[in-house]
Amino acid sequence: MDDYRPVDRGPAPERYGRLHVRTGDLGPARWLTERTQEHGAFGTVAGVAAPGFAAYARILHPASLEERPVRWETVAAAYGRGMTPGTDWHEVIGSDRDYHNASDYGLSGVWDEHPAEGPTPPAVARALIPVLARHTRTSEHCWFGLWNGYGRWDFDRVPSFETPGRDEVLLAGTLADAVSPVSLDEFAELPDLWWPQDRAWCLGGDVDLVSTYIGGSRELITDLLAAPGLEAHPTAPGDKVG
């Protein structure tokens, strides 16, 4: 006998923060679906963001100490370990991939919370927005994808588009609106996918990841790697994600 009650889900909102939930034409996402079906394998950078860009960056979600962000490189140095652009978090802390099941974790004075797993954390998003805005002509006209499986809203009757391993609800708004879902509550997920109308770049995240991935021009990726508020590394479209 199943003793678990089904999770109560709220009705699909017309707006997700300030982002408008599209219930009709999904045409703005067709280019992304077509690209990833042909060249974006599940579990790769191109499958999470989008294939076809000149360069890519991996943005690490920070760990934290007493709710203050901590860079992965700081944690790695505290353990006496080095890092490469493809290093996974469990490798930084010397654990296995199921680190969330560990009975204890953290290192006194260095970190006490793992990086946020899921789409781009709000603080990281706020650091990304001004950099991304400099590399598009259409920051006031952007599109977003939100995985319909987060479970807190009933998107079953809202049309969705496919990316590798995920079905996404299409949202519309300005680039600055990307962080507006936090106005719903502190646990509201930001969109997994962001791209401007001119398709100058594409940002991708996922419920299972502690990194965000961005494809764009070489100039954009150079700016992201140099941005002081971000911990970013170069990556390639076929690299595995983590």
C-alpha positions as CSV (number, residue, x, y, z in Angstrom):
1,M,0.0,0.0,0.0
2,D,1.3,3.5,-0.9
3,D,1.1,5.6,2.2
4,Y,2.5,8.7,0.4
5,R,0.0,11.4,-0.5
6,P,0.5,13.1,-3.9
7,V,2.2,16.4,-3.8
8,D,-0.3,19.3,-4.1
9,R,0.7,21.5,-7.0
10,G,-0.5,25.0,-7.6
11,P,-2.1,25.9,-10.9
12,A,0.3,27.1,-13.6
13,P,0.7,30.8,-13.3
14,E,0.3,33.3,-16.1
15,R,3.5,34.9,-14.9
16,Y,6.5,33.3,-13.3
17,G,7.8,36.3,-11.4
18,R,7.8,38.9,-14.2
19,L,8.3,36.3,-16.9
20,H,5.3,35.6,-19.1
21,V,4.3,31.9,-19.4
22,R,3.7,31.1,-23.1
23,T,0.7,28.9,-23.6
24,G,0.6,29.2,-27.4
25,D,3.3,29.3,-30.1
26,L,6.5,27.7,-29.1
27,G,8.3,28.8,-32.3
28,P,10.9,30.9,-30.5
29,A,12.3,27.6,-29.0
30,R,12.3,25.6,-32.3
31,W,15.9,26.6,-33.2
32,L,17.1,25.3,-29.8
33,T,15.2,22.0,-30.1
34,E,16.5,21.4,-33.6
35,R,20.1,22.1,-32.7
36,T,20.2,19.9,-29.6
37,Q,18.4,17.0,-31.3
38,E,21.2,16.9,-33.9
39,H,24.3,17.9,-32.0
40,G,23.6,18.1,-28.3
41,A,23.9,14.8,-26.5
42,F,22.4,14.3,-23.1
43,G,25.0,15.0,-20.3
44,T,27.2,17.2,-22.5
45,V,27.7,21.0,-22.5
46,A,26.0,21.3,-25.9
47,G,23.0,19.3,-24.6
48,V,22.6,21.6,-21.6
49,A,23.2,24.9,-23.3
50,A,23.1,24.7,-27.1
51,P,25.5,23.5,-29.9
52,G,27.0,25.7,-32.6
53,F,28.6,28.5,-30.6
54,A,32.2,29.7,-31.0
55,A,33.1,29.1,-27.4
56,Y,31.7,27.9,-24.1
57,A,32.2,28.6,-20.4
58,R,31.4,26.7,-17.2
59,I,30.2,28.8,-14.3
60,L,30.6,27.1,-10.9
61,H,27.9,27.5,-8.3
62,P,29.7,28.6,-5.1
63,A,29.8,26.6,-1.9
64,S,29.2,28.6,1.2
65,L,30.4,29.3,4.8
66,E,27.8,30.8,7.1
67,E,25.7,31.8,4.0
68,R,28.7,33.6,2.4
69,P,29.8,32.4,-1.0
70,V,33.1,30.3,-1.2
71,R,34.9,29.6,-4.4
72,W,35.7,26.0,-5.4
73,E,39.4,26.9,-5.8
74,T,39.4,28.1,-2.1
75,V,38.0,24.8,-1.0
76,A,40.4,22.8,-3.2
77,A,43.4,24.7,-1.8
78,A,42.3,24.0,1.7
79,Y,42.3,20.3,1.0
80,G,45.7,20.6,-0.8
81,R,44.1,19.7,-4.2
82,G,44.4,21.3,-7.6
83,M,41.6,22.0,-10.0
84,T,41.1,21.7,-13.8
85,P,38.2,23.2,-15.8
86,G,36.4,19.8,-15.6
87,T,36.9,19.1,-11.9
88,D,33.7,17.9,-10.2
89,W,32.7,19.1,-6.8
90,H,33.0,15.6,-5.2
91,E,36.6,15.6,-6.5
92,V,37.3,18.9,-4.8
93,I,36.2,17.6,-1.4
94,G,37.6,14.1,-1.8
95,S,34.2,12.3,-1.7
96,D,32.3,10.1,-4.1
97,R,29.5,11.2,-6.4
98,D,26.9,10.5,-3.7
99,Y,28.3,13.1,-1.4
100,H,24.9,14.3,-0.4
101,N,24.4,11.0,1.5
102,A,27.5,11.6,3.6
103,S,26.8,11.7,7.4
104,D,29.0,14.8,7.8
105,Y,30.6,17.3,5.6
106,G,32.3,20.7,5.5
107,L,35.6,21.9,6.6
108,S,35.8,24.2,9.7
109,G,36.4,27.8,8.7
110,V,36.3,27.0,4.9
111,W,32.9,25.7,3.9
112,D,29.7,24.3,5.5
113,E,27.3,24.0,2.6
114,H,27.6,22.3,-0.8
115,P,27.1,24.3,-4.0
116,A,23.5,24.8,-5.0
117,E,22.3,22.0,-7.2
118,G,19.9,23.0,-9.9
119,P,19.5,26.0,-12.2
120,T,21.6,29.1,-11.9
121,P,21.5,30.5,-8.3
122,P,20.1,34.1,-8.0
123,A,23.4,35.6,-6.8
124,V,25.3,34.0,-9.8
125,A,22.5,35.1,-12.1
126,R,22.8,38.7,-10.9
127,A,26.6,38.6,-11.7
128,L,26.0,37.1,-15.1
129,I,23.3,39.5,-16.3
130,P,25.5,42.6,-16.9
131,V,28.1,40.5,-18.8
132,L,25.5,38.8,-20.9
133,A,23.7,42.2,-21.6
134,R,26.9,43.6,-23.2
135,H,26.9,40.8,-25.8
136,T,23.4,41.0,-27.2
137,R,21.4,43.6,-29.0
138,T,18.1,42.3,-27.6
139,S,18.5,42.2,-23.8
140,E,14.9,43.6,-23.6
141,H,13.5,40.7,-25.6
142,C,14.6,37.3,-24.2
143,W,13.3,33.8,-24.0
144,F,13.6,31.2,-21.2
145,G,13.0,27.6,-20.5
146,L,11.7,26.2,-17.2
147,W,11.8,22.5,-16.6
148,N,8.2,21.4,-16.1
149,G,9.2,18.7,-13.6
150,Y,10.1,20.9,-10.6
151,G,6.7,19.9,-9.2
152,R,5.5,23.0,-7.4
153,W,3.3,24.2,-10.3
154,D,1.0,22.1,-12.5
155,F,2.3,22.7,-16.0
156,D,0.7,19.6,-17.4
157,R,-1.7,21.6,-19.6
158,V,1.0,24.1,-20.7
159,P,2.8,23.2,-24.0
160,S,6.4,22.4,-23.7
161,F,9.5,22.0,-25.9
162,E,12.1,19.3,-25.7
163,T,15.8,19.5,-24.9
164,P,17.9,16.4,-24.2
165,G,16.3,14.7,-21.2
166,R,14.0,17.5,-20.3
167,D,10.6,19.1,-21.3
168,E,10.7,22.9,-20.9
169,V,7.9,25.5,-20.5
170,L,8.6,28.6,-22.6
171,L,8.8,32.0,-20.8
172,A,9.3,35.5,-22.2
173,G,10.7,38.7,-20.7
174,T,13.7,40.9,-20.4
175,L,17.2,39.7,-19.4
176,A,16.8,41.4,-16.1
177,D,13.6,39.5,-15.5
178,A,15.5,36.2,-15.3
179,V,15.9,36.6,-11.5
180,S,12.3,37.8,-10.9
181,P,11.0,34.4,-9.8
182,V,12.6,34.9,-6.4
183,S,9.8,37.4,-5.8
184,L,7.5,34.3,-5.6
185,D,9.5,32.8,-2.7
186,E,13.1,32.1,-1.9
187,F,12.9,28.6,-3.2
188,A,11.5,29.4,-6.6
189,E,13.9,28.0,-9.3
190,L,15.2,30.4,-11.9
191,P,14.7,29.3,-15.6
192,D,17.1,26.5,-16.7
193,L,17.6,28.1,-20.2
194,W,18.1,31.7,-21.2
195,W,18.6,33.1,-24.7
196,P,18.1,36.5,-26.3
197,Q,16.0,37.1,-29.4
198,D,19.1,37.6,-31.5
199,R,20.5,34.2,-30.3
200,A,23.9,35.8,-29.5
201,W,24.3,33.3,-26.7
202,C,22.5,30.6,-24.7
203,L,22.7,29.8,-21.0
204,G,21.8,26.3,-19.7
205,G,21.5,24.8,-16.3
206,D,19.8,21.6,-15.0
207,V,18.2,20.3,-11.8
208,D,21.0,17.8,-11.3
209,L,24.0,20.2,-11.8
210,V,26.1,22.5,-9.7
211,S,27.3,24.4,-12.7
212,T,25.8,26.7,-15.3
213,Y,27.0,26.5,-18.9
214,I,27.0,29.3,-21.5
215,G,27.7,29.2,-25.2
216,G,28.5,32.4,-27.2
217,S,31.1,34.4,-28.9
218,R,34.7,34.2,-28.0
219,E,34.5,37.8,-26.7
220,L,31.6,36.9,-24.4
221,I,33.5,33.9,-23.0
222,T,36.6,36.0,-22.4
223,D,34.5,38.5,-20.5
224,L,32.9,35.7,-18.4
225,L,36.3,34.2,-17.5
226,A,37.5,37.6,-16.4
227,A,34.4,38.6,-14.4
228,P,35.4,39.1,-10.7
229,G,32.1,38.0,-9.3
230,L,32.1,34.6,-11.1
231,E,34.2,31.5,-10.9
232,A,34.3,30.5,-14.6
233,H,36.3,28.0,-16.7
234,P,36.5,27.4,-20.4
235,T,34.8,24.2,-21.6
236,A,33.9,22.6,-24.9
237,P,30.5,21.5,-26.4
238,G,31.3,17.8,-26.0
239,D,32.6,17.9,-22.5
240,K,30.6,16.2,-19.7
241,V,28.7,18.4,-17.3
242,G,28.8,18.4,-13.6
